[in-house]
Amino acid sequence: EAQVTQNPRYLITVTGKKLTVTCSQNMNHEYMSWYRQDPGLGLRQIYYSMNVEVTDKGDVPEGYKVSRKEKRNFPLILESPSPNQTSLYFCASRGLAGAVETQYFGPGTRLLVL
Amino acid sequence: AQKVTQAQTEISVVEKEDVTLDCVYETRDTTYYLFWYKQPPSGELVFLIRRNSFDEQNEISGRYSWNFQKSTSSFNFTITASQVVDSAVYFCALNRYSGAGSYQLTFGKGTKLSVIP
């Protein structure tokens, strides 16, 4: 089954404690991205990657890092989390579903930074 | 810069009524893609439709239909005979294609639809 997986699904942490949210896709897609969703703001793109070792900033990259060492994985790293990074995070990968290019989203990670 | 506006923050309808969700976009690009996603209360994002800027044909999929009007930069979504299971937040999104394989997906802020039994 084609899917994007994220772990953990829920995380409570404290300010300054480094954390990583993993993202993996099994569809051999080249393009992957991270979004955060906040009430009243919709989804905003944090970072994206067009292929292995190729990443670029989205709309709200401050406070985040990413890496793309393998095609299937695209982890999101918060080196020193702050309360304003409390949010719902989605990983996504893009590829063909039949003849239509589609963006597949992971199930989301709810992060609370105290 | 590109922008997607979903002016309706929340809509409530009674079951079996038709409802239209509005989406207006801004872009300077001549080639772009538009999407609709559904986010039910469980939180996942479900892809509904993708439309490219060259294709202005309206599309119907069961109770769902989409009206793409390039002249007014709108990509509206209509649910016919709404059902309680349609209750969700719906997002319109714009994907700008750069031709070099890179793009940025910009979402509207979403419209929360509540279908009352």
Interface residues (C-beta under 8 A of the other chain):
Chain A: E30 Y31 S33 Y35 G40 L41 G42 L43 R44 Q45 Y48 M50 D56 G58 D59 L88 F90 A92 A97 V100 E101 T102 Q103 Y104 F105 P107 G108
Chain B: Y33 F35 Y37 G43 E44 L45 F47 R50 F91 A93 G101 S102 Q104 L105 T106 F107 G108 K109 G110
